[in-house]
Amino acid sequence: MAFVTRFAPSPTGPLHLGHAYSAILAHDMARAEGGQFLLRIEDIDRQRSKSSWEAQLIEDLTWLGLTWDAKPMRQSERLPNYARALDQLWARDLLYPCTCSRRDIELALGAPQEGVLPGPDGPIYPGTCRGQHCKGLPCSMLPRPAEMHLRLDMGRATACCEPAILRADATDWGPWFSETGSGHAGTIFTNRDAFEEKIGDIVLSRRDFGTSYHLAVVIDDAAQGITHVIRGEDLLEATPIHVLLQRLLGLPTPIYHHHRLIRDDLGKRLAKRDDAQALAKYRAEGATPADIRRMVGL
């Protein structure tokens, strides 16, 4: 089996030690297997993505000694690909328009959810807009709107598929994917109730993006021929979403490896706003790529 993996940063801030760990790990695994390491720039957030951050991340990765085997893919150049996938799901009546703001969702849930993310896509959506914006008709009978968010009807999505694609006649759908990493080795099973109760109707297209992270990542992984996804365990709960979308769109499912997270001295997961851990800062202070490897335990 070929080994093709990728590193997919967003150019919305500086790369930090956590990014370095993930990128180096994916790069080294690919090289050890005689495979390919690819770079993808996830810049669908055009408001926050900056060309200066993109230039910086490429400089940082090059300084680390990483090389990639093809021209970097940019999500901002692939909007037609996401639109075709949305059209496919819309035609199957798996999407519906939504006008709810985050505040609307918090109010509908009955209490403020400040800082609380009970599901992998944020507060689990209560279904407020389901069936509200399509004039009493199946949404697929109307043009797909561009001015509203589009949500996946999770109930329909997990019930509509042929058993050969999704084991819709079984309590457990699986094994869907094998997984390795800190505390997560083995095969993952999931079931229909878990999708509806713990994930809910996720957004697949934001009106200001034309897509979403979940949709774009599965489309792009397939386009780049990714066989192994190496990413942090903070995305563990998102993986069933991605496998479901792969099944719905007829795309291959990679092997997923969720690695440990690099944390600060207080045990907090690093974020781009944590400039104290930025690679550029370490470089300016005279650190070497070998120093970075030691810092992250490689």
KALINDA-V268295 format. One record per residue. N is the residue number from 1. PHI is phi as a letter, one per 20 degrees, with the letter a starting at -180 (none if undefined). Layout:
n=N phi=PHI
n=N phi=PHI
//
This chain:
n=1 phi=none
n=2 phi=f
n=3 phi=c
n=4 phi=c
n=5 phi=c
n=6 phi=b
n=7 phi=c
n=8 phi=c
n=9 phi=e
n=10 phi=d
n=11 phi=e
n=12 phi=d
n=13 phi=r
n=14 phi=f
n=15 phi=f
n=16 phi=d
n=17 phi=f
n=18 phi=f
n=19 phi=f
n=20 phi=g
n=21 phi=f
n=22 phi=f
n=23 phi=f
n=24 phi=f
n=25 phi=f
n=26 phi=f
n=27 phi=f
n=28 phi=f
n=29 phi=f
n=30 phi=f
n=31 phi=f
n=32 phi=f
n=33 phi=e
n=34 phi=m
n=35 phi=d
n=36 phi=d
n=37 phi=d
n=38 phi=d
n=39 phi=d
n=40 phi=c
n=41 phi=e
n=42 phi=e
n=43 phi=d
n=44 phi=f
n=45 phi=e
n=46 phi=f
n=47 phi=f
n=48 phi=e
n=49 phi=f
n=50 phi=c
n=51 phi=f
n=52 phi=f
n=53 phi=f
n=54 phi=f
n=55 phi=f
n=56 phi=f
n=57 phi=f
n=58 phi=f
n=59 phi=f
n=60 phi=f
n=61 phi=f
n=62 phi=f
n=63 phi=f
n=64 phi=f
n=65 phi=n
n=66 phi=e
n=67 phi=c
n=68 phi=c
n=69 phi=d
n=70 phi=a
n=71 phi=g
n=72 phi=g
n=73 phi=e
n=74 phi=d
n=75 phi=f
n=76 phi=f
n=77 phi=e
n=78 phi=c
n=79 phi=g
n=80 phi=f
n=81 phi=f
n=82 phi=f
n=83 phi=f
n=84 phi=f
n=85 phi=f
n=86 phi=f
n=87 phi=f
n=88 phi=f
n=89 phi=f
n=90 phi=f
n=91 phi=f
n=92 phi=e
n=93 phi=m
n=94 phi=d
n=95 phi=c
n=96 phi=b
n=97 phi=f
n=98 phi=b
n=99 phi=d
n=100 phi=f
n=101 phi=e
n=102 phi=g
n=103 phi=f
n=104 phi=g
n=105 phi=f
n=106 phi=f
n=107 phi=f
n=108 phi=f
n=109 phi=f
n=110 phi=n
n=111 phi=a
n=112 phi=g
n=113 phi=d
n=114 phi=g
n=115 phi=m
n=116 phi=d
n=117 phi=c
n=118 phi=f
n=119 phi=c
n=120 phi=f
n=121 phi=d
n=122 phi=n
n=123 phi=g
n=124 phi=f
n=125 phi=f
n=126 phi=e
n=127 phi=n
n=128 phi=g
n=129 phi=e
n=130 phi=f
n=131 phi=m
n=132 phi=e
n=133 phi=d
n=134 phi=d
n=135 phi=l
n=136 phi=m
n=137 phi=d
n=138 phi=g
n=139 phi=g
n=140 phi=f
n=141 phi=e
n=142 phi=d
n=143 phi=f
n=144 phi=f
n=145 phi=f
n=146 phi=d
n=147 phi=e
n=148 phi=c
n=149 phi=f
n=150 phi=d
n=151 phi=d
n=152 phi=e
n=153 phi=f
n=154 phi=f
n=155 phi=f
n=156 phi=f
n=157 phi=f
n=158 phi=e
n=159 phi=c
n=160 phi=e
n=161 phi=e
n=162 phi=f
n=163 phi=g
n=164 phi=f
n=165 phi=e
n=166 phi=c
n=167 phi=f
n=168 phi=f
n=169 phi=e
n=170 phi=d
n=171 phi=f
n=172 phi=d
n=173 phi=e
n=174 phi=r
n=175 phi=f
n=176 phi=e
n=177 phi=b
n=178 phi=e
n=179 phi=b
n=180 phi=c
n=181 phi=p
n=182 phi=g
n=183 phi=m
n=184 phi=c
n=185 phi=f
n=186 phi=p
n=187 phi=d
n=188 phi=d
n=189 phi=d
n=190 phi=b
n=191 phi=b
n=192 phi=f
n=193 phi=f
n=194 phi=f
n=195 phi=f
n=196 phi=f
n=197 phi=e
n=198 phi=d
n=199 phi=c
n=200 phi=m
n=201 phi=f
n=202 phi=f
n=203 phi=f
n=204 phi=d
n=205 phi=b
n=206 phi=e
n=207 phi=f
n=208 phi=e
n=209 phi=d
n=210 phi=n
n=211 phi=a
n=212 phi=b
n=213 phi=g
n=214 phi=f
n=215 phi=f
n=216 phi=f
n=217 phi=f
n=218 phi=f
n=219 phi=f
n=220 phi=f
n=221 phi=g
n=222 phi=f
n=223 phi=f
n=224 phi=e
n=225 phi=m
n=226 phi=f
n=227 phi=d
n=228 phi=c
n=229 phi=d
n=230 phi=d
n=231 phi=b
n=232 phi=f
n=233 phi=f
n=234 phi=f
n=235 phi=e
n=236 phi=g
n=237 phi=f
n=238 phi=e
n=239 phi=f
n=240 phi=g
n=241 phi=g
n=242 phi=f
n=243 phi=f
n=244 phi=f
n=245 phi=f
n=246 phi=f
n=247 phi=f
n=248 phi=f
n=249 phi=e
n=250 phi=m
n=251 phi=d
n=252 phi=f
n=253 phi=d
n=254 phi=f
n=255 phi=e
n=256 phi=d
n=257 phi=c
n=258 phi=d
n=259 phi=e
n=260 phi=f
n=261 phi=e
n=262 phi=e
n=263 phi=c
n=264 phi=e
n=265 phi=f
n=266 phi=e
n=267 phi=n
n=268 phi=e
n=269 phi=f
n=270 phi=f
n=271 phi=c
n=272 phi=f
n=273 phi=f
n=274 phi=e
n=275 phi=f
n=276 phi=f
n=277 phi=d
n=278 phi=f
n=279 phi=f
n=280 phi=g
n=281 phi=f
n=282 phi=f
n=283 phi=f
n=284 phi=f
n=285 phi=e
n=286 phi=n
n=287 phi=f
n=288 phi=d
n=289 phi=g
n=290 phi=f
n=291 phi=f
n=292 phi=f
n=293 phi=g
n=294 phi=f
n=295 phi=f
n=296 phi=e
n=297 phi=n
n=298 phi=d
//
